Amino acid sequence: MPAATIPSDIEIAQAAEIEPIEKIAAEIGLQDGDFDCYGRYIAKLSPEKCRSLARSEKGRGKLILVTAMSPTPAGEGKTTTCVGLADSLRALGQNTMLCLREPSLGPCFGMKGGAAGGGYSQVLPMEEINLHFTGDFHAIGLANNLLSAAIDNHIHFGNELGIDPRRITWPRVVDMNDRALRGLVVGMGGVSNSVPREDSFQITVASEVMACFCLCDDLVDLKRRIGNIVIGHGYDRQPICARDLKVDGAMAALLKDAIRPNLVQTMEHTPTLIHGGPFANIAHGANSIIATRAAMQLADYVVTEAGFGSDLGAEKFMNIVCRKAGFSPDVVVMVATLRALKMHGGVAKSDLGSENLPALSKGLDNLKRHIENVHSFGVPVVVTLNRFDQDTAAEVTLAKEECARLGVDLVESRVWQEGSGGGGELAETVIEVIGNIPPAFRYLYPDDLPLWRKVETIARKIYGARDLEADKRVRKKFRDLDEEGYGQLPICMAKTQYSFSSDPKLLGAPSQFDLTVRDVRLAAGAEFVVVYCGEIMTMPGLPRVPSAEKIDVDDDGRITGLF
């Protein structure tokens, strides 16, 4: 098909037929009272239904985790593969549901794109999902910033808790890429405007409130976690929590509706829960436990994704989400493209359309390490090759031969172009692997390993690093956290998604490098420890030409230019 005739994602989505959400809900056994409609095509599950599903003894569906090789500007298509695989399983007659993260507005208006899939494997209504959706992120941002406001208000009115303004670690958030907010001074303008101090903004998806939201069991557990959030330290060096400021209840009240999973559908009407949305490079990168747990009680197969490559999203899914939730994947689907593999082999983006077997062979080392990473958790792997028209038969053969040597299946996928019709072989392979290769799931490290040793384990076993680099200040923070009783928590690594190292330009499968640990922060509410590696940004910036310049709405309210 000539490039000029290929419709955009939004044009494909707007031409699709969409069923009333009541029909989709009925297909998974939901009745009146189990959900509330947000318009004709979106619903939220009721708190009562979520609780009953969590307590159900029915049994769990098989969990399929979709991850990827290290991402490149050439793209991999992980979310598109998730949607296509779920549709393909359903086309085979399997009772299937899909669980995805909610999109952040920052990337939508920046450069990354949305999180509703692409081509003929999308979730609908695409525009609403990518723009505001049901307002969950706004509620999370408001809860975060209520705590920020309470901190400065408390200091303004006498500071009874003795909060040291120099040791406040709680940032404000906004769900937009805005580099000007990375560092600022608040409280300027005189005594009526509180005490001047340094502050910062993060993007909402990096907020600890988001992590608490996605890792909690229910509203009661969410309120407990919010109360445990450490906002900084007092003049006596003792930690101060959100509970001490007496706003944990109000923060939870802002989230009482957001905590309910959102029900939508794919273009082929596969029921889909979209809920929560932490990034995987600066947060833990998975949709809410509440949504996944509900789907596993409503369906026989559940497809979900972990952000970016297996070194980030999948590693955190295994070590953080599975620890908190008590479930684990039955199989992992690893998404790769020949274009991305050639980039990891040293080919420039402009030259990816040409066959290059030596570069592909070199780039396959990146895929090989990701496969080994997943195997280290005792979970079987299926590799899916997201096909592009310019991929050559010789390149596909080489990739299949290399995967065969590693003992894994490589299955071609054309779900972007064909929807479920392009993912039938992938779906059949996934069912076969689940039926024949039982997982022997294991964590990468035990709870009682000291925090620094946990970071070493991830760096060496997952990234291929030789050693860690950190100054005395950072190493002391690790020791202090161990001594304060937080050593049993898992690690949430914050680093570039483009490389196994902390250097985004170090592609392929590097080894014998030292991983730079720049800082560490306790997330007591989320119940993990965030480790910052290299120059990772928790507030992205917009590109020179942001996607926002292409987005518009016509006189009838029809959105255009959104991917």
C-alpha positions as CSV (number, residue, x, y, z in Angstrom):
1,M,0.0,0.0,0.0
2,P,1.5,3.4,-1.0
3,A,2.5,5.5,2.0
4,A,0.1,8.3,0.9
5,T,-2.9,6.0,1.3
6,I,-2.1,4.6,4.7
7,P,-4.6,6.2,7.2
8,S,-3.4,7.5,10.5
9,D,-4.1,5.8,13.8
10,I,-6.8,8.3,14.7
11,E,-8.4,8.0,11.3
12,I,-8.5,4.2,11.7
13,A,-9.9,4.5,15.3
14,Q,-12.6,7.1,14.3
15,A,-13.8,4.8,11.4
16,A,-14.2,1.8,13.7
17,E,-17.5,0.5,15.0
18,I,-17.7,0.7,18.8
19,E,-20.2,-1.2,21.0
20,P,-22.1,0.3,23.9
21,I,-20.1,-0.4,27.1
22,E,-23.0,-2.2,28.7
23,K,-22.7,-4.9,26.0
24,I,-18.9,-5.3,26.7
25,A,-19.6,-5.5,30.4
26,A,-22.2,-8.2,29.9
27,E,-19.8,-10.3,28.0
28,I,-17.5,-10.6,31.0
29,G,-20.4,-11.3,33.4
30,L,-20.9,-7.8,34.9
31,Q,-24.4,-6.9,35.9
32,D,-26.2,-3.7,36.8
33,G,-24.6,-2.3,39.9
34,D,-21.2,-3.8,39.0
35,F,-20.2,-0.7,37.0
36,D,-21.1,2.9,36.3
37,C,-21.1,4.3,32.8
38,Y,-19.0,7.4,31.9
39,G,-20.8,8.2,28.7
40,R,-21.6,5.5,26.1
41,Y,-18.3,3.8,25.7
42,I,-16.4,4.0,29.1
43,A,-17.3,2.6,32.5
44,K,-15.8,2.2,35.9
45,L,-16.1,-1.0,38.0
46,S,-17.8,-0.5,41.3
47,P,-15.8,-0.8,44.5
48,E,-18.1,-3.6,45.7
49,K,-17.4,-5.6,42.5
50,C,-13.6,-5.1,42.8
51,R,-13.8,-6.3,46.4
52,S,-15.8,-9.4,45.5
53,L,-13.4,-10.3,42.7
54,A,-10.4,-9.9,45.0
55,R,-12.1,-12.3,47.5
56,S,-13.2,-14.8,44.8
57,E,-12.2,-18.4,45.0
58,K,-13.1,-19.0,41.4
59,G,-9.4,-19.3,40.3
60,R,-7.1,-17.1,38.2
61,G,-6.8,-16.7,34.5
62,K,-3.4,-17.2,32.8
63,L,-1.3,-14.0,32.9
64,I,0.6,-13.0,29.8
65,L,3.2,-10.3,30.3
66,V,4.3,-8.4,27.2
67,T,7.7,-6.7,27.3
68,A,10.3,-5.7,24.7
69,M,13.9,-5.4,23.8
70,S,15.6,-2.0,24.5
71,P,13.6,0.7,22.7
72,T,14.9,2.8,20.0
73,P,13.6,5.8,17.9
74,A,12.7,3.1,15.3
75,G,9.9,1.8,17.5
76,E,8.9,-1.6,18.8
77,G,5.1,-1.6,19.1
78,K,4.7,-3.2,22.5
79,T,1.2,-1.8,23.3
80,T,0.0,-2.5,19.7
81,T,1.2,-6.1,20.2
82,C,-0.7,-6.3,23.5
83,V,-3.9,-5.3,21.9
84,G,-3.4,-7.5,18.8
85,L,-2.5,-10.5,20.9
86,A,-5.6,-10.1,23.1
87,D,-7.8,-9.8,20.0
88,S,-6.1,-12.8,18.4
89,L,-6.7,-15.0,21.5
90,R,-10.3,-13.9,21.6
91,A,-10.6,-14.7,17.8
92,L,-9.5,-18.2,18.7
93,G,-12.5,-18.5,21.0
94,Q,-10.6,-17.8,24.2
95,N,-12.1,-15.8,27.1
96,T,-9.6,-13.0,27.1
97,M,-9.2,-9.6,28.7
98,L,-6.6,-6.9,28.3
99,C,-5.0,-4.7,31.0
100,L,-3.1,-1.5,30.1
101,R,-1.7,1.6,31.6
102,E,-3.4,5.0,31.1
103,P,-1.6,7.5,28.8
104,S,0.1,10.5,30.2
105,L,-0.6,13.8,28.6
106,G,3.0,14.8,28.6
107,P,4.1,12.3,25.9
108,C,0.9,12.8,24.0
109,F,1.7,16.4,23.4
110,G,5.5,15.8,23.3
111,M,6.9,13.1,21.0
112,K,6.3,9.5,22.3
113,G,2.7,9.1,21.3
114,G,-0.2,7.7,23.1
115,A,-0.8,4.4,24.8
116,A,-3.9,3.0,23.1
117,G,-2.0,0.9,20.5
118,G,-1.9,1.6,16.8
119,G,-3.1,0.7,13.3
120,Y,-5.8,-2.0,13.5
121,S,-4.9,-3.0,17.1
122,Q,-6.2,-0.1,19.1
123,V,-8.3,0.5,22.2
124,L,-11.3,2.7,21.9
125,P,-12.4,5.5,22.3
126,M,-8.9,6.4,21.4
127,E,-9.2,10.2,21.7
128,E,-10.8,10.1,25.2
129,I,-8.2,7.5,26.4
130,N,-5.3,9.6,25.3
131,L,-6.8,13.0,26.4
132,H,-8.0,13.2,30.0
133,F,-9.9,9.9,29.9
134,T,-11.8,9.6,33.2
135,G,-9.7,12.2,35.1
136,D,-7.7,9.6,37.1
137,F,-4.4,11.4,36.5
138,H,-5.9,14.7,37.5
139,A,-7.0,13.2,40.8
140,I,-3.6,11.8,41.4
141,G,-1.9,15.1,40.7
142,L,-4.4,17.0,43.0
143,A,-3.8,14.5,45.8
144,N,0.0,14.9,45.4
145,N,-0.2,18.7,45.3
146,L,-2.6,18.8,48.3
147,L,0.2,17.3,50.3
148,S,2.6,19.9,48.9
149,A,0.3,22.7,49.8
150,A,-0.2,21.2,53.3
151,I,3.6,21.1,53.9
152,D,4.1,24.8,53.1
153,N,0.9,25.8,54.9
154,H,2.1,24.0,58.0
155,I,5.4,25.8,58.0
156,H,3.6,29.1,57.4
157,F,1.5,28.7,60.5
158,G,4.2,28.0,63.0
159,N,5.8,24.7,61.9
160,E,4.7,22.7,64.9
161,L,6.2,19.5,63.5
162,G,9.6,21.2,63.0
163,I,9.8,20.5,59.3
164,D,13.3,21.5,58.0
165,P,12.6,23.3,54.7
166,R,16.1,22.2,53.5
167,R,15.2,18.6,53.9
168,I,11.7,18.5,52.2
169,T,11.8,15.8,49.6
170,W,8.2,15.8,48.4
171,P,7.9,17.4,44.9
172,R,4.9,18.9,43.2
173,V,3.6,17.3,40.0
174,V,1.9,18.1,36.7
175,D,1.0,15.7,33.9
176,M,2.8,17.7,31.2
177,N,6.4,17.8,29.9
178,D,7.7,21.2,31.3
179,R,11.4,21.4,31.7
180,A,11.1,24.9,33.3
181,L,9.6,23.3,36.4
182,R,12.5,21.0,37.1
183,G,13.9,23.3,39.8
184,L,12.3,26.4,41.3
185,V,11.9,28.5,44.4
186,V,8.5,28.7,46.1
187,G,7.2,31.1,48.8
188,M,8.5,34.3,47.2
189,G,6.7,37.6,47.7
190,G,6.9,38.3,51.4
191,V,5.8,36.9,54.8
192,S,2.2,36.3,53.6
193,N,3.4,33.7,51.0
194,S,5.0,31.2,53.3
195,V,8.7,30.5,53.7
196,P,10.9,30.6,50.5
197,R,12.5,27.3,49.7
198,E,13.8,25.3,46.8
199,D,11.2,23.0,45.2
200,S,10.7,20.9,42.1
201,F,8.1,19.4,39.8
202,Q,7.9,15.9,38.5
203,I,5.6,14.5,35.8
204,T,2.5,13.0,37.5
205,V,3.4,9.4,36.4
206,A,6.5,9.7,38.6
207,S,4.5,10.6,41.7
208,E,4.7,8.3,44.7
209,V,0.9,8.7,44.9
210,M,0.7,7.1,41.4
211,A,2.8,4.2,42.7
212,C,0.6,3.8,45.9
213,F,-2.4,3.9,43.6
214,C,-1.2,1.1,41.3
215,L,0.2,-1.1,44.1
216,C,-2.6,-1.0,46.6
217,D,-5.3,-3.6,47.2
218,D,-8.2,-1.2,47.8
219,L,-9.1,2.2,49.1
220,V,-8.3,1.2,52.7
221,D,-4.8,0.1,51.7
222,L,-4.3,3.2,49.5
223,K,-5.1,5.4,52.5
224,R,-2.6,3.5,54.6
225,R,0.1,3.8,52.0
226,I,-0.6,7.6,51.5
227,G,-0.3,8.1,55.3
228,N,3.1,6.4,55.2
229,I,4.6,8.7,52.6
230,V,7.7,10.4,53.9
231,I,7.7,14.1,52.9
232,G,11.1,15.0,54.4
233,H,12.8,15.3,57.8
234,G,12.5,17.7,60.7
235,Y,15.3,19.7,62.4
236,D,15.8,16.6,64.6
237,R,16.5,14.5,61.5
238,Q,13.4,12.3,62.1
239,P,11.2,11.5,59.2
240,I,7.8,13.3,58.8
241,C,4.9,11.5,57.0
242,A,1.8,12.6,55.3
243,R,-0.2,11.2,58.2
244,D,1.6,13.7,60.5
245,L,0.2,16.5,58.4
246,K,-3.3,15.0,58.8
247,V,-4.1,15.2,55.0
248,D,-4.0,11.5,54.2
249,G,-7.7,11.2,54.5
250,A,-8.4,14.1,52.2
251,M,-5.9,12.7,49.7
252,A,-7.7,9.4,49.7
253,A,-11.0,11.1,49.3
254,L,-9.7,12.7,46.1
255,L,-8.9,9.2,44.8
256,K,-12.1,7.3,45.8
257,D,-13.4,7.3,42.2
258,A,-10.1,7.2,40.4
259,I,-9.2,3.9,42.2
260,R,-12.0,2.1,40.3
261,P,-10.6,0.5,37.1
262,N,-11.8,1.8,33.7
263,L,-13.6,-0.6,31.3
264,V,-13.3,0.1,27.6
265,Q,-12.9,-2.1,24.4
266,T,-10.5,-2.8,21.6
267,M,-11.4,-2.3,17.9
268,E,-12.5,-5.9,17.9
269,H,-14.5,-5.5,21.2
270,T,-12.1,-7.3,23.5
271,P,-12.9,-6.1,27.1
272,T,-10.1,-3.9,28.4
273,L,-9.3,-2.5,31.8
274,I,-7.1,0.6,31.6
275,H,-6.0,1.9,35.0
276,G,-3.0,3.7,36.4
277,G,0.1,4.7,34.4
278,P,3.6,4.9,36.0
279,F,6.5,5.2,33.5
280,A,9.0,2.4,33.7
281,N,12.1,4.5,33.4
282,I,11.3,6.7,36.4
283,A,8.7,4.6,38.2
284,H,7.6,0.9,38.3
285,G,5.9,0.8,34.9
286,A,2.7,-1.3,35.3
287,N,-1.0,-0.8,35.5
288,S,-2.8,-1.2,38.8
289,I,-2.9,-4.5,40.7
290,I,-6.6,-3.9,41.3
291,A,-7.3,-4.0,37.5
292,T,-5.1,-7.0,36.8
293,R,-6.5,-9.0,39.7
294,A,-10.0,-8.3,38.6
295,A,-9.3,-9.3,35.0
296,M,-7.7,-12.6,36.2
297,Q,-11.0,-13.4,37.8
298,L,-13.1,-12.4,34.9
299,A,-11.2,-14.1,32.0
300,D,-9.2,-17.2,31.3
301,Y,-6.3,-15.3,29.6
302,V,-5.2,-11.8,30.6
303,V,-2.7,-9.8,28.5
304,T,-0.8,-7.0,30.3
305,E,2.3,-5.0,29.6
306,A,5.4,-3.7,31.4
307,G,6.9,-0.5,30.2
308,F,10.0,-0.3,28.0
309,G,12.4,-3.2,27.9
310,S,12.7,-6.2,30.2
311,D,15.5,-4.5,32.1
312,L,13.1,-1.9,33.4
313,G,9.3,-2.7,33.2
314,A,9.5,-6.5,33.3
315,E,12.2,-6.5,36.0
316,K,10.0,-4.2,38.2
317,F,6.9,-6.2,37.4
318,M,8.6,-9.4,38.7
319,N,10.4,-7.9,41.7
320,I,7.9,-5.3,42.8
321,V,4.4,-6.0,41.4
322,C,4.5,-9.7,41.8
323,R,5.8,-9.4,45.4
324,K,2.9,-7.0,46.3
325,A,0.1,-8.8,44.3
326,G,0.9,-12.5,44.8
327,F,0.5,-13.4,41.1
328,S,3.2,-14.0,38.5
329,P,3.3,-14.3,34.6
330,D,2.6,-17.7,33.0
331,V,4.5,-16.6,29.9
332,V,6.4,-13.5,28.7
333,V,6.0,-12.2,25.1
334,M,9.1,-10.3,24.0
335,V,8.5,-7.7,21.2
336,A,11.2,-7.0,18.8
337,T,11.6,-5.4,15.4
338,L,14.4,-5.9,12.8
339,R,14.6,-2.1,12.6
340,A,15.4,-1.7,16.3
341,L,17.8,-4.7,16.2
342,K,19.8,-3.1,13.4
343,M,19.9,0.2,15.3
344,H,21.5,-1.7,18.2
345,G,23.9,-3.1,15.6
346,G,25.1,0.4,14.7
347,V,22.8,1.3,11.8
348,A,21.6,4.9,11.6
349,K,17.8,5.5,11.6
350,S,17.9,6.8,8.0
351,D,19.4,3.6,6.7
352,L,17.1,1.1,8.4
353,G,15.2,0.3,5.2
354,S,18.2,-1.5,3.7
355,E,19.1,-5.1,4.4
356,N,22.1,-5.4,6.7
357,L,22.7,-8.9,8.1
358,P,26.0,-8.1,9.9
359,A,24.4,-5.2,11.9
360,L,21.3,-7.4,12.6
361,S,23.6,-10.2,13.9
362,K,25.3,-7.7,16.2
363,G,22.0,-6.2,17.3
364,L,20.6,-9.6,18.2
365,D,22.9,-9.5,21.3
366,N,20.5,-7.0,22.8
367,L,17.5,-9.3,22.3
368,K,19.5,-12.3,23.6
369,R,20.2,-10.5,26.9
370,H,16.5,-9.6,27.3
371,I,15.6,-13.2,26.8
372,E,18.1,-14.3,29.4
373,N,16.8,-11.7,31.8
374,V,13.3,-13.2,31.6
375,H,14.6,-16.7,32.0
376,S,16.4,-15.7,35.2
377,F,12.9,-15.3,36.7
378,G,11.9,-18.8,35.7
379,V,9.3,-17.7,33.1
380,P,9.1,-19.1,29.5
381,V,9.5,-16.6,26.7
382,V,8.0,-16.2,23.2
383,V,9.6,-13.6,20.9
384,T,7.4,-11.9,18.5
385,L,8.8,-10.0,15.5
386,N,6.6,-7.0,14.7
387,R,6.9,-7.0,10.9
388,F,7.5,-4.0,8.7
389,D,7.1,-4.2,4.9
390,Q,10.7,-3.5,4.3
391,D,11.9,-6.4,6.4
392,T,13.7,-8.9,4.1
393,A,13.3,-12.7,4.2
394,A,17.0,-13.2,4.9
395,E,16.8,-10.9,7.9
396,V,13.8,-12.7,9.3
397,T,15.5,-16.1,8.8
398,L,18.6,-14.9,10.7
399,A,16.5,-13.7,13.6
400,K,14.6,-16.9,13.8
401,E,17.8,-19.0,13.7
402,E,19.3,-17.0,16.5
403,C,16.2,-17.4,18.7
404,A,16.1,-21.1,18.0
405,R,19.6,-21.4,19.3
406,L,18.4,-19.8,22.5
407,G,15.5,-22.3,22.7
408,V,12.7,-19.8,22.2
409,D,10.1,-19.4,19.5
410,L,10.2,-16.4,17.2
411,V,6.7,-15.7,15.7
412,E,6.0,-13.0,13.2
413,S,3.2,-10.6,13.9
414,R,1.3,-8.2,11.7
415,V,-1.3,-7.0,14.1
416,W,-0.8,-3.3,13.2
417,Q,-1.8,-4.0,9.6
418,E,-4.3,-6.8,10.1
419,G,-5.6,-6.8,13.7
420,S,-6.3,-10.2,15.1
421,G,-5.8,-11.7,11.6
422,G,-2.1,-10.8,11.9
423,G,-1.6,-12.4,15.3
424,G,-3.1,-15.8,15.1
425,E,0.2,-17.7,15.1
426,L,1.4,-15.7,18.0
427,A,-1.8,-16.4,20.0
428,E,-1.5,-20.2,19.2
429,T,2.1,-20.2,20.2
430,V,1.4,-18.5,23.5
431,I,-1.4,-21.0,24.3
432,E,0.9,-23.9,23.5
433,V,3.7,-22.6,25.7
434,I,1.4,-22.0,28.6
435,G,0.0,-25.5,28.2
436,N,3.4,-27.2,27.9
437,I,6.0,-25.2,29.9
438,P,4.9,-24.5,33.5
439,P,6.7,-21.5,34.9
440,A,9.0,-21.9,37.9
441,F,8.7,-18.3,39.0
442,R,11.4,-16.9,41.3
443,Y,12.5,-13.4,42.4
444,L,15.8,-12.0,41.4
445,Y,16.8,-11.3,45.1
446,P,15.5,-12.1,48.5
447,D,13.8,-9.5,50.8
448,D,16.5,-9.7,53.4
449,L,19.4,-8.8,51.1
450,P,20.7,-5.3,52.0
451,L,19.6,-2.5,49.6
452,W,23.0,-1.9,48.1
453,R,23.4,-5.6,47.4
454,K,20.0,-5.6,45.7
455,V,21.1,-2.8,43.4
456,E,24.3,-4.7,42.6
457,T,22.3,-7.8,41.8
458,I,20.1,-6.0,39.3
459,A,23.1,-4.2,37.8
460,R,25.1,-7.3,37.3
461,K,22.5,-9.9,36.5
462,I,20.1,-7.8,34.4
463,Y,22.2,-5.0,33.0
464,G,25.5,-6.8,32.6
465,A,27.4,-4.2,34.6
466,R,30.8,-4.8,36.1
467,D,30.4,-2.6,39.2
468,L,28.5,0.3,40.7
469,E,29.8,3.9,41.0
470,A,28.4,6.1,43.8
471,D,29.9,8.8,46.1
472,K,30.0,8.6,49.9
473,R,26.8,10.6,50.3
474,V,24.8,8.1,48.3
475,R,26.4,5.1,50.0
476,K,25.6,6.5,53.4
477,K,21.9,7.0,52.3
478,F,21.8,3.3,51.6
479,R,23.2,2.4,55.0
480,D,20.8,4.7,56.7
481,L,17.8,3.2,55.0
482,D,18.9,-0.3,56.0
483,E,19.4,0.8,59.6
484,E,16.0,2.6,59.7
485,G,14.3,-0.7,58.8
486,Y,13.7,-0.3,55.1
487,G,16.2,-2.8,53.9
488,Q,13.5,-5.4,53.2
489,L,11.9,-3.2,50.5
490,P,12.4,-4.0,46.7
491,I,14.3,-1.7,44.4
492,C,12.8,0.6,41.7
493,M,15.6,1.6,39.3
494,A,15.3,4.9,37.5
495,K,17.5,5.0,34.5
496,T,17.5,5.5,30.7
497,Q,15.3,3.1,28.8
498,Y,17.6,3.2,25.7
499,S,20.5,1.2,27.2
500,F,21.3,-1.5,29.7
501,S,23.7,1.0,31.2
502,S,23.1,4.6,32.5
503,D,24.4,6.0,29.2
504,P,21.6,6.2,26.6
505,K,24.2,6.1,23.8
506,L,25.7,2.8,24.8
507,L,23.5,0.5,22.7
508,G,23.5,-3.3,22.0
509,A,24.5,-5.5,25.0
510,P,27.3,-3.7,26.7
511,S,29.3,-5.3,29.5
512,Q,32.2,-4.4,31.7
513,F,30.8,-1.0,32.4
514,D,30.2,0.7,35.7
515,L,26.7,1.8,36.5
516,T,26.5,5.3,38.0
517,V,24.2,5.5,41.0
518,R,23.4,9.3,41.5
519,D,20.9,9.2,44.3
520,V,18.5,7.1,46.3
521,R,15.1,8.0,47.7
522,L,12.7,6.2,50.0
523,A,9.1,5.7,48.8
524,A,7.7,4.5,52.0
525,G,4.1,4.6,50.8
526,A,4.8,2.7,47.6
527,E,7.0,0.4,49.7
528,F,10.0,0.4,47.5
529,V,13.3,2.3,47.3
530,V,14.0,4.4,44.1
531,V,17.5,4.4,42.8
532,Y,18.5,7.1,40.3
533,C,21.2,6.1,37.8
534,G,22.9,8.5,35.5
535,E,21.2,11.7,34.3
536,I,17.6,10.4,34.4
537,M,14.9,13.1,34.3
538,T,11.7,12.9,36.3
539,M,10.3,15.9,34.5
540,P,10.7,15.5,30.7
541,G,10.9,18.4,28.3
542,L,9.0,19.0,25.0
543,P,10.9,18.5,21.7
544,R,11.7,21.3,19.3
545,V,8.5,20.4,17.4
546,P,6.1,18.9,19.9
547,S,3.2,16.8,18.8
548,A,0.8,19.4,20.2
549,E,1.5,21.5,17.2
550,K,-0.3,18.9,15.0
551,I,-3.3,18.3,17.2
552,D,-6.5,20.3,16.5
553,V,-10.3,20.1,16.9
554,D,-12.8,21.1,14.3
555,D,-16.1,23.1,14.7
556,D,-17.9,19.9,15.4
557,G,-15.6,18.8,18.2
558,R,-13.8,16.1,16.1
559,I,-10.1,15.8,17.1
560,T,-7.5,15.6,14.4
561,G,-3.7,15.1,14.3
562,L,-3.6,12.8,17.4
563,F,-1.1,10.2,16.0
